[in-house]
Amino acid sequence: MDVTKLDFDADAMLSGLQRWVLCESPTYDRIAVNRMQDIAAHDLAVMGAHVERITPHPLAGDCIRARFPHPDAGAPGILILGHMDTVHPIGTLAKLPIRRDGNLCYGPGIADMKGGNYLALEAIRQLAAIGAQTPLPITVLFTSDEEIGSPYTRDLIEAEARRAVAVLVPEPARRGNGVTSGRYAIARYNVNTFGRPSHAGLRLSEGRSAIRTMAETIIAIESMSRDECTFSVGVIHAGQWVNCVSSEATAEVLSMAKQQTDLDAGIEKMLALNDPAAEVSTTVTLGLTRPVWEASPATMKLVAMAEALAKELGQPFRHESSGGGSDGNFTGAIGVPTLDGLGVAGDKFHTLEEHLEIDSLAMRGRMMAGLLMQIDADL
């Protein structure tokens, strides 16, 4: 079918998307995430989908799974996989209000990844509006904890992916209207230092500072970064009173590598920092990991489809393996054909300058619609 004929309207899409962005949904606030999932569930139900609500864990927000009517309902189909949680805490809208500046629109989570989720649903709406029947049934899964590594939803994601012919992930587009055909491996770590408290004014010399040792450890960790494996300390907590020598400090660390072997070597380096017998002890524990996802021949068929669609639509196109991590790591790593980075074009994700390019809503929506119409059981 000629996807250029579909009636995508970027301004109308932006208007609908803004309602989603106004509903702040940071991962650690399950009530807030659930408010966002309420909106998504409503929109999916209006579209005619059978909507299920799944609580993966008491500490996590709910997930929404929606299955659209199809003559082959129940057969392996297409899974559209997205997350509705963001890194932005409640109140971010006061610092990053929704605002339009030419072709850009700013807002928390607008690009990562509510914009992509919204355009995926708009693609389904547009196909339904002209009575088009996709070759395969479509399932949409919106999860709630991707930004913290998907600790509570990984098993659900992998189980749903195994029932699919292909997985489409509308995470933000790569620069130059690109898609993501693979993802680097990622590991998270928890680091603790334990010192000896004392009164900082009266008996400073009797104390042993956990903060000082943590500072030295942070420098050691970040100095291990190389092109093949990077290390970044993103969170630290320490101290309670300025007149007390700190007795404990904690940090969270992220490492990323293009090859699984490089990540595994990085894990060994991190764990080698354990020094439980020191006067100020240090413990390092491995947290959540995302496996490396390398493009399979079937994934490359999806890439070829996307490239042909881009050419048909007069769009630039490129594909690449990417850092950053997504739930596509999981689906691709278990061997399910996966195409990621199908969402909006934008930039400054996870910052107070996060934005999308408004014209990409319709542009990328047409690509999503084209993929939904072309992917079949012979992939």
URTA-V341616 format. One record per residue. N is the residue number from 1. RES is the residue in one small letter. OMEGA is omega as a letter, one per 20 degrees, with the letter a starting at -180 (none if undefined). BURIAL is # if it has 9 or more other C-alpha atoms within 8 Angstrom, else .. Layout:
N_RES_OMEGA_BURIAL + N_RES_OMEGA_BURIAL
This chain:
1_m_a_. + 2_d_a_. + 3_v_r_# + 4_t_a_. + 5_k_a_. + 6_l_a_# + 7_d_r_. + 8_f_r_# + 9_d_a_. + 10_a_a_# + 11_d_r_. + 12_a_r_. + 13_m_r_# + 14_l_r_# + 15_s_r_. + 16_g_a_. + 17_l_a_# + 18_q_r_# + 19_r_r_. + 20_w_a_# + 21_v_r_# + 22_l_r_. + 23_c_a_# + 24_e_a_# + 25_s_r_# + 26_p_a_# + 27_t_a_# + 28_y_r_. + 29_d_a_# + 30_r_r_# + 31_i_r_. + 32_a_r_# + 33_v_a_# + 34_n_r_# + 35_r_r_# + 36_m_r_# + 37_q_r_# + 38_d_a_. + 39_i_a_# + 40_a_r_# + 41_a_r_# + 42_h_a_. + 43_d_r_. + 44_l_r_# + 45_a_r_# + 46_v_r_. + 47_m_r_. + 48_g_a_. + 49_a_r_# + 50_h_a_# + 51_v_r_# + 52_e_r_. + 53_r_a_. + 54_i_r_. + 55_t_a_# + 56_p_a_# + 57_h_r_. + 58_p_a_. + 59_l_a_. + 60_a_r_# + 61_g_a_# + 62_d_r_# + 63_c_r_# + 64_i_r_# + 65_r_a_# + 66_a_r_# + 67_r_a_# + 68_f_r_# + 69_p_a_# + 70_h_r_. + 71_p_a_. + 72_d_r_. + 73_a_a_. + 74_g_r_. + 75_a_r_. + 76_p_a_# + 77_g_r_# + 78_i_r_# + 79_l_r_# + 80_i_a_# + 81_l_r_# + 82_g_r_# + 83_h_a_# + 84_m_r_# + 85_d_r_# + 86_t_r_# + 87_v_a_# + 88_h_a_# + 89_p_r_# + 90_i_a_. + 91_g_r_. + 92_t_a_# + 93_l_r_# + 94_a_a_. + 95_k_a_. + 96_l_a_# + 97_p_r_# + 98_i_r_# + 99_r_a_. + 100_r_r_. + 101_d_a_. + 102_g_a_. + 103_n_a_. + 104_l_r_# + 105_c_a_# + 106_y_r_# + 107_g_a_# + 108_p_r_# + 109_g_a_# + 110_i_r_# + 111_a_a_# + 112_d_i_# + 113_m_a_# + 114_k_r_# + 115_g_r_# + 116_g_r_# + 117_n_a_# + 118_y_a_# + 119_l_r_# + 120_a_r_# + 121_l_r_# + 122_e_r_# + 123_a_r_# + 124_i_r_# + 125_r_a_# + 126_q_r_# + 127_l_r_# + 128_a_a_# + 129_a_r_. + 130_i_r_. + 131_g_a_. + 132_a_r_. + 133_q_r_. + 134_t_r_. + 135_p_a_# + 136_l_r_# + 137_p_a_# + 138_i_r_# + 139_t_r_# + 140_v_r_# + 141_l_r_# + 142_f_a_# + 143_t_a_# + 144_s_a_# + 145_d_a_# + 146_e_a_# + 147_e_r_# + 148_i_r_. + 149_g_r_# + 150_s_a_# + 151_p_a_# + 152_y_a_# + 153_t_a_# + 154_r_a_# + 155_d_r_. + 156_l_r_. + 157_i_a_# + 158_e_r_# + 159_a_a_. + 160_e_r_# + 161_a_a_# + 162_r_r_. + 163_r_a_. + 164_a_r_# + 165_v_a_# + 166_a_r_# + 167_v_r_# + 168_l_a_# + 169_v_a_# + 170_p_r_# + 171_e_a_# + 172_p_a_# + 173_a_r_# + 174_r_r_# + 175_r_a_. + 176_g_r_. + 177_n_a_# + 178_g_r_# + 179_v_a_# + 180_t_a_# + 181_s_r_# + 182_g_a_# + 183_r_r_# + 184_y_r_# + 185_a_a_# + 186_i_r_# + 187_a_r_# + 188_r_a_# + 189_y_r_# + 190_n_a_# + 191_v_r_# + 192_n_r_# + 193_t_a_# + 194_f_a_# + 195_g_r_# + 196_r_a_# + 197_p_r_# + 198_s_r_# + 199_h_a_# + 200_a_r_# + 201_g_a_. + 202_l_a_. + 203_r_a_# + 204_l_a_# + 205_s_r_. + 206_e_a_. + 207_g_r_# + 208_r_a_# + 209_s_r_# + 210_a_r_# + 211_i_a_# + 212_r_r_. + 213_t_r_# + 214_m_r_# + 215_a_r_. + 216_e_r_. + 217_t_r_. + 218_i_r_# + 219_i_r_. + 220_a_a_. + 221_i_a_# + 222_e_r_# + 223_s_r_. + 224_m_a_. + 225_s_r_# + 226_r_r_. + 227_d_a_. + 228_e_r_. + 229_c_a_# + 230_t_r_# + 231_f_a_# + 232_s_r_# + 233_v_a_# + 234_g_a_. + 235_v_r_. + 236_i_r_# + 237_h_a_. + 238_a_r_# + 239_g_r_# + 240_q_a_. + 241_w_a_. + 242_v_a_. + 243_n_r_. + 244_c_r_# + 245_v_a_# + 246_s_a_# + 247_s_a_# + 248_e_r_# + 249_a_r_# + 250_t_r_# + 251_a_r_# + 252_e_a_# + 253_v_r_# + 254_l_r_# + 255_s_a_# + 256_m_a_# + 257_a_r_# + 258_k_a_# + 259_q_a_# + 260_q_a_# + 261_t_r_. + 262_d_r_# + 263_l_r_# + 264_d_r_. + 265_a_r_. + 266_g_r_# + 267_i_r_# + 268_e_r_. + 269_k_r_. + 270_m_a_# + 271_l_r_# + 272_a_r_. + 273_l_r_# + 274_n_r_# + 275_d_a_. + 276_p_a_. + 277_a_a_. + 278_a_r_. + 279_e_r_. + 280_v_a_# + 281_s_r_# + 282_t_r_# + 283_t_r_# + 284_v_r_# + 285_t_r_. + 286_l_r_# + 287_g_a_. + 288_l_r_# + 289_t_r_# + 290_r_a_# + 291_p_r_# + 292_v_r_# + 293_w_r_# + 294_e_a_# + 295_a_r_# + 296_s_r_. + 297_p_r_. + 298_a_r_# + 299_t_r_# + 300_m_r_# + 301_k_r_# + 302_l_r_# + 303_v_a_# + 304_a_r_. + 305_m_a_# + 306_a_r_# + 307_e_r_# + 308_a_r_. + 309_l_r_# + 310_a_r_# + 311_k_r_# + 312_e_a_. + 313_l_a_. + 314_g_a_. + 315_q_r_. + 316_p_a_# + 317_f_r_# + 318_r_r_# + 319_h_a_# + 320_e_r_# + 321_s_a_# + 322_s_r_# + 323_g_r_# + 324_g_r_. + 325_g_r_# + 326_s_r_# + 327_d_r_# + 328_g_r_# + 329_n_a_# + 330_f_a_# + 331_t_r_# + 332_g_a_# + 333_a_r_# + 334_i_r_. + 335_g_r_. + 336_v_r_# + 337_p_a_# + 338_t_r_# + 339_l_a_# + 340_d_r_# + 341_g_a_# + 342_l_a_# + 343_g_a_# + 344_v_r_# + 345_a_a_# + 346_g_a_# + 347_d_r_# + 348_k_r_# + 349_f_r_# + 350_h_r_# + 351_t_r_. + 352_l_r_# + 353_e_a_# + 354_e_a_# + 355_h_r_# + 356_l_r_# + 357_e_a_# + 358_i_a_# + 359_d_r_. + 360_s_r_# + 361_l_r_# + 362_a_a_# + 363_m_a_. + 364_r_r_# + 365_g_r_# + 366_r_r_# + 367_m_r_# + 368_m_r_# + 369_a_r_# + 370_g_r_# + 371_l_a_# + 372_l_a_# + 373_m_a_# + 374_q_a_# + 375_i_r_# + 376_d_a_. + 377_a_a_# + 378_d_a_. + 379_l_none_.
